[in-house]
Amino acid sequence: MVKGYAGRILHVDLTSGKLEVENPSEAFYRQYMGGSAMGMYYALRHIPAGADPLGPENVLILTLGPATGLPISGNSRVTATARSPLTGAIGDAQAGGFWPAECKNAGFDAIVVKGRAAKPVYLWLHDGEAELRDASHLWGLVTGEAQAKIREELAEPKAEVLQIGPAGENGVRFSCIINMCNRANGRTGMGAVMGAKRLKAVVVRGHQRPEAADPEALRALARWGLDNLERRVGSLGKYGTAKTVGNQQADGGLPSYNWTSGVMEGYDKITGQTMYDTILRERDTCFGCAVRCKRVVEVKDGPFQVDPLYGGPEYETLATFGSYCGVSDLAAISKANELCNKYGMDTISCGATVAWTMECFEKGLITAADTDGLVLNFGNAEAMVKLTEKIAKREGFGKLLGEGSARAAAQLGRGTEACVVACKKQEYPAHMPRVKRTLALIYAVNPFGADHMSHEHDPSYEEDGYEAYLAQLDLKDPQPTRSLNAEKVRFALHTQWMYSCLDSVNVCDFVWGPGWQLYSSNHLVELVRAATGWDVSLYELVKLGERRLNMMRAFNAREGMSRHDDVPPERIFAPLKGGPSDGFKVDRDELARAFDTYYGMAGWDASSGNPPRVKLEELGIAWVADLLGL
């Protein structure tokens, strides 16, 4: 067995109730490592072409990594992979917490779930054993209630529960998978896939702690992280990702009023500093992590009381329910965050969908007759919170919005389509392509829809401070602000490969990465060597990231997708209004040239934007070309 790994992958057939354990070879583990690349291997092998994302033929894969459960920051991550019910493309989402480490302790590196149960069930993994249990009594419960009941009936107060809430059961297309009641595999609708399979939860408990191949090297790396913690990521620990609100406002890059402006009046009421000084109860963390960036908030008084069990809002949530909607009420945003964690919904897609309805309402494209009487003007905090809960329950107008903004607009018509800010039907996260130009490119070409954690953002290659880290990826020529030339495209692609690698080694992008993070790309090499004993190089790890990205594009190509689906929303070509970014827009011709440059640098076919056989063979996955008939 390879050090770092449990050496066991569980295959679950919910239709038959059959459970089988696979013991992969060392060559398999080194080729696909874990996380997203490993998930893609099983997705391509087991999801048939044309599979209904909400049908039994879709497959949900949960994967860990070689360092999961080892005593070092940023190691406890789980990736969920399946065909997305939101986009129709490949779906991919990561989460942290204690569940991933506990799953490794329970004796498994991955779980591959097929079929559909006749009635609700949950999967119980404990010290190498696996069993399916009835979950009919848990169906319909919110995450806090279900977690408490499961722990009680198992008499395991330390059992970790990965689950869906009612939103996943109700088929909300952007529903997510939740663990610890506040950690989310947030994007691409993985909760709806789990709900369609009638799988309420995956519960883990174990005592088989993974062993590192070189414990002393691992300890040295962990000590380096502690020694440099404050210097590298001190403010992230203190204020969380919420610290970003003020920075984005200052640059005119805080998406506001459904992406019509880069600034919001009253932004100072929802910053990380304001949260820290007012409603923050404590800083939480994931297994083994010294950064402690997770927010736990509590509101005891007023109309929006918030239970600390459900954590607190990250930057993306503060933006999507806050600035997107013109809402500057921190308690209301925290309440919307609580509802999303309680019912199991992606805060990005949910908040963005609410913001879309607000713009449509203000323009008269929809009325109170459509919205069950809710007056959805920008800034209406009460309506925002009410609509969030209606979406989770798919009640009234919320039933339509549970489809996501792109599908809802397609059903409504009336010009509402022009207000959608999404790519591949996935709503934009809260970083602005009109301010950071490579986002316009990567949001569009990313195989699972617009995602802000798929490459390093432009300021890292425009400002002082990150040269040494980026040089590890042969990025040594910083570019002018808001440029989108060939060198900036190379920066975007090379860092995209690196982030793809991070999601396949399955470590936290806030702790490990090529720029501002605690640990650099070369440190990642040291981590994998210490965990596994393999003499890996940075080149090998970057190729892992490239392999995963090509597998994703190949999956989409099999479903009939191409560069014609890499289409940004029209909104980014319109000038912003107000603040430092007033008048900023993406140049259509410049972006078109960037697409051509990107596909060429990636080695993909210029007309389709998909990987040819020669590229797949180069990456050691000729079998994928065979699947596609290339």
Steps between C-alpha positions, in 0.01 A plus 500: 500500500627848411571715802248779553219298348256252652535287185126435477224648282137418578252435218134535598208390284193655659263317267612156612647594837830335402823630656841410357855607586762566232873494579665712231862463395773744591520600133132602511551716807804673350326564167183652649616583856157577648238772509370622170730302267406175673134602488530562126643152446189342648264753339630420151505126568156468660270786389356409160477761226174691518431403861223696669674694782201424723462141384635179653760469223690803629783412738606701804867467594644625830880509509777587746874548438844367598541747787144488632505442875870575548594761764558808283292803405268490201490122459142398582305531175236295319407538133158409360477413129197414284319630197355834607123555506565876487726513193462162331882494487734328742436603859775557754503643853739496798442534875711501813419424863566188706301254286781438244759412766249280681411320175869416451511379863198282421712324237397640160659727237186542289134400471335431163120509522280357222129441456205620707369363829138388523463711815725753678820352641825612654841341469686418823878447477691399810848351537502334160140383513214636289123462523187664366238606755144623471469880492125535452472662843769753402349604166375857519715597797732798480870431540530580870210275591618212282854515632380488862267205434763299314758545774244407763381181331858387430611595853796669330518868600823537300360354178534743210193544280511597132141558393239680299224718636145543370624703201687195368198281568283751312730502197617861520752497216761692699452305822822393667646239732561613859721371780533642852178691412716776350759354259371468145585322179329805369494531125349312202203342684658191652234503773227450240686197363519353850134577560393335174679187618308518830831503685449724803849478651840335509607459863857414599693406811836325524825453683732391215707816476700529178878473516742731320795349316731762653353625829799724575476679164128549564570643847761738355252622240234548767746697716586724204131573460460594865812721492373688193128498575462859616727640228327319216130467592449669837216724386323205333494325835378805688234626260440196278429539132260775607802732516473516118185718504687823573782421258258434216305818572822704494589360156148538364478122477216426744217366278197708592138535391523184288832590342409848378750668735826415674415689818215496751386773733517371856761234422681583826211343693574153358881482507706238678614765747141593582410134548804453725399798715129418525348155447804271477479244780814299421746393231458138396738277309528177304687190615867574566489857370664789687353775278155492664328708231144369548246744640250412773243774557207540736213746497270481801276803446304661221312357202792289373617279786787269400601165650881460529468129415475606137827695495522841340520663156812489284590778255303342217188486718541856621517606137227285347239564770647843578643715222340301214164575664587849626452374858725643771334327798762259640247313715274439199790371291604273787142374520502418129829317554344305789203402282731379222700286743187376675319403177813422297540759221793664323511857632654629176235372261219567748598860575571570133161361401331727756697796361386409149136511614560840661630654180214345304254636758645852489483498120138384507581171326341316792244631749359420842250278321793275404681518835218400736463864604866555593628846410844413369671835476874520550573552868191317629665278762178347626389394152844357427485277808140390431579413140804295603282278716234470229767378257621236747144372545415556131188685608316734264739719304784310670415191297604675180809659655618159620585439134769771514488839331583381146228234486252725679562776247458258212159402638388854581627682192384867495860619460608354834775308319703820462530529879656153548868507598613141456707271281394145413192587709709542817477839666812716519691510829592836651817599313462734204638432151466869420764567768696171483505422129616136500183412692301570184700226331521241778138537612402412143740215420476334841335161440256517794387859454613832642729441797726740690733231638620361168804725443702776663342844463659782301638714785749223584667562162459876507625592846817457705521224757436171322791482254691223680196274529380553142852446368468140615252463212732687260288814526764774515361785291230695694251676276327839505175538691190383312704356212382188315796436272669169417718501813197565722321209329805281572483611863131407510555156344807405707336601825182322389704181470641565846158555659379188318791318664405638842148363455646159407756477780192628687639776715354838594551778245522752786799321651680352197551677168720690257469851640371656822434177694693368803675223305639526146502262203839360602367437851228287343770281348648457848158409639430227245850359543465496880153342483564231238876450467476562125777709346255733329597824328309823450481412131324174586249677724424767240444221248255345746306826496512514120385136483198573719405807295521304174290218644233754589502653152483149353196417716325814375600425140335159533182686603515711183659810652773708337651848494156621391393441861789713631285811474514780759186695586438823311511691828884501510516694173294787647680776693484508879342795673654693789812478712859431392387258225248736341493430127702177521389225263646196326605562141325246278775477237777473758317217673444318170877511435563374853274198437698407188828541687376293792381206290829502310710504818289222650557282193130482422326502164450859385149449364354283778712606798524133597806281554610289200630146533864609490452718809325224693774254405764749615330512840489121531124466455462354152210296641303826518560556128373146440182579694444804279579310182791729414 
